[in-house]
Structures are given as C-alpha cells and as structure tokens.
Amino acid sequence: MKFLNENFLLHSDTAREIYAGIANLPIIDYHCHLDPAAIAQNSRFRSITELWLGGDHYKWRLMRHNGVPESHITGNASDPEKFSAFCATVENLIGNPVYHWAHLELWRYFGFDGVISSDNAAEIYAMCNAQIEKDDFNVHALLKKARVEWLATTDDPADSLEHHIKIAEDNTPGVPAVLPTFRPGGALEIEKETFAAYVKRLAESTGAEIYRWQDLLSALERRLDFFAENGCKISDHSLEPPVFDPRAREDDAAAVLKMALRGEKLSPANIVAYKTRLLSWLGGEYHKRDWTMQLHMGVQRNNNSRMLGLVGADTGFDCVSDANFSPALARILDDMESRDALPRTILYALNPSADDMLATMIGNFAGRGIRGRMQWGSAWWFNDNKPGMAKHLVTLANHGIINNFVGMLTDSRSFLSYPRHEYFRRILAAQLAKWVDDGEFPRDMGRVGKIAENIAYFNAKNYF
C-alpha cells in the first residue's frame, strides 16, 4: 500500500502551484545539533537504526509511551530489535507529526513510499541497510541529497572548532558550509555545580586564568573573535527562564563570580544579578559583530531524575514550562536597545500560550531600517507539527509581516531530519493557498509565489 505522494498536504490547485515554486529551493539550516565531527569525517552508519533512531529523543519519547522497554530505546537491544520496536510504535501514531516525518524520511532517502508497520519492519530494515552498505552512502551524500546550502551547529565557546576548520579547509564540492554557533550557556549558568569546572575549561581554551569578572569577559571576547574568524554569525541561549534585574551592576556580578569560584552558596538575587550583567554584555558583543542572537525560552528540562541518572540529558524527559517570562524578556531586550546594542534577534518559546506575546514582543523592538530585524522563530520542538506550524504562520501574519519570516530550521541531531523542511514548505503552501482561495488575498500568484520563496529560502539567506 502506498501512503505518500507529491500532493501530500496540498489540497487545492493553488497550494500545489505555490509548493511547486519552492519545493526544490536549497535549505539553510540556521539552527541544528548535528555533529560537526561526523561531517568532517564523512561518517558512515552501521545500520538504519543508528542513522534513524540514534539520538532522536522525539522518537524515544513515543516508544516509551508505547511501552517499549528502555533496552530497546537507549539500551543494549540489537539494532533489528530497536528498529522493529519503533515500527510497531509508528503504526499507532495517527495525528502525530512523527508519523509524517518517518514516512517522509524513508521516502526521500530510501525511496520507500509504503506504510511503516510491525508487519513489514524486517523488510524495511533490510531494504534500508542494503542502501546504507553502498560505498556512496555517507553523511556528505545525505546533505547533498537534501540540498543543504549551509548549516549552523551549536557549539560551546571553549570548543576548538577543529572539525569546522577541517570542513572549511577541505572545501569538498557539494558539501554545505558548516558554521559554528556561539552558545555560552556554561558561562551563564552560575547556579550549576559544574560552573567552576566550566570556567577552568574556558580559561584553558584561551591560555589565561580566570579569577575576576574582567578575566571572564576577556576570555569570552577572545572566543567570540575566534568563532567569528571561523564563520560564526549566530549565538544561541537557552533561558530557563529569562531573568533580569535593572538594579544589578557590574560590581555586583563581579562579586558573585568570585563567590561562585570560591564555592560559596549563591542566593537567587546573586544569580539574577550575574546573569543580568553577563547577558547584557554578550548582547552588545553580538551587535558589535553584526551577529544574530537566538533566545530559546519556555522549556522545563530533565524532569525525571532517575532517567537523567540512567541515560543522561537530552534523551526525552523535557516538557513545556508554564513559567511567565514576558516582563523579564522585555527588560533584557530594552536594556540592549537603550544602549543601541540590540543585535538582530530571534525569539522562540516552547509554550504555545506565549505565541501572541512573542509575535507582539518583536514589534516593540522592530525598526532601525532593518527588514525583519526582530523575528519570532519557527514553531519549536513540541510545536513543530502540522497544527503548530499553521498556527504559528497565522499568528505571525496577524501581528506582523509574514513575508519577513526567516522560516524553518531542523533543531535536530539526525542527518535524516531535512524532510522537516519539506513538511514546513507544504504547510506554508497550504496556508498561503487558503488565504487566496478564501478571497482574503488577491490571486496574484506572482506575489504569493514570491512570499513563499522568501519564507522558504531567501529571507534566511539575506538575514544572516
């Protein structure tokens, strides 16, 4: 039985016409978690299980919901057993985006257009592995097949960037540019037990000791310059939640840093003062370098302490947070704007109840003659499903100019995740078509087609 076809999610001639104009545009993946070492080494894979299920916590969560034992998810079960357990989960996923993603991934990379089920799991496993075993099946081939123009990984300031440097030096034809992203969470998260060890690691990366506030800023500045030399254009912060104290001064932050490095207990006010001043300084550094700052908010991480101990972080035990953060976010942005130090910024929130807030928050700091300077980023994580993406597009259009939107990203650790861009483009085409077919926008297909092209590709190409 066939499931997918070229008209998937495109329910009108208008939608099909719009999608045809954007289907084959290149992909700019400005936020992902792919391993740059795998790209530098042009890695191969032992099986479809490693390639498809390794590190994919979206799939792992669903398998746990379906009663699959951890041995068959992150444990020591065999690859065929894990694959079969996932296929037995997929067949029950009506209404879930992973059902669509899984089928799109097998269709686009392996030519399988049937229905995934427990009945044909062994057949699919053998078919995929037969292709994986071919000499030309590797990371570079997967990226070329997806038409990825460039991608940005997520990297710690203390990282050597050796793999990014190797990729740039090799300059292999058809392999996308792989740019680092500056993610200084370790330097900001002063409340964590690992903070002092992280500061030592950061110091080692610069060859200079960090004892004082100015030492920390100097170290980060050197790493910012190093990242810029290696193509970095973007920073990323996970703010859980955003905090800001307008009374905090640099002297306060400096005193708190000394306390933390001595192992002293910090009060909530200490932590907020430190984070206020360091993020404020970082924003100015991004602005100075003409970078884009990403702020991710509204996530509650590592809720299951038993499983955190067993399988570690980023394994599928995070959820939407209902913490209110709009006042602190506004103060963070206003602090930078008031100093003419606010960089181009993309805001993301995991809680859909924050959608209207973010869509209107960006309007507070738009302007300065920069088209789309402030962005509400694509439907993120638990929201990057069909209704979530459609709601995001409608809300963004209601409160701003959808034609300025920088579009989709993968936010993924999987080299098979690029059909998510196809999924987004189909949903985008369907939504634009609905406005046209409902008489809410003229049937000017040249204009509508250009809007679709901008969102799918050109806005991201120009914005960064």
Secondary structure by P-SEA (a helix, b strand, c coil): ccccccccccccaaaaaaaaaccccccccccccccaaaaaacccccccccccccccaaaaaaaaaaccccccccccccaaaaaaaaaaaaaaccccaaaaaaaaaaaacccccccccccaaaaaaaaaaaaaacccccaaaaaaaacccbbbbbbcccccaaaaaaaaaaccccccbbbbbbbccccccccccaaaaaaaaaaaaaccccccaaaaaaaaaaaaaaaaaacccbbbbbcccbbbbccccaaaaaaaaaaaaacccccaaaaaaaaaaaaaaaaaaaaaabbbbbbbccccccccaaaaaacccccccbbbbccccaaaaaaaaaaaaaacccccbbbbbccccaaaaaaaaaaacccccccccccccccccccccaaaaaaaaaaaaaccccccccccccccccccccaaaaaaaaaaaaaaaaaaaacccccaaaaaaaaaaaaacaaaaaac
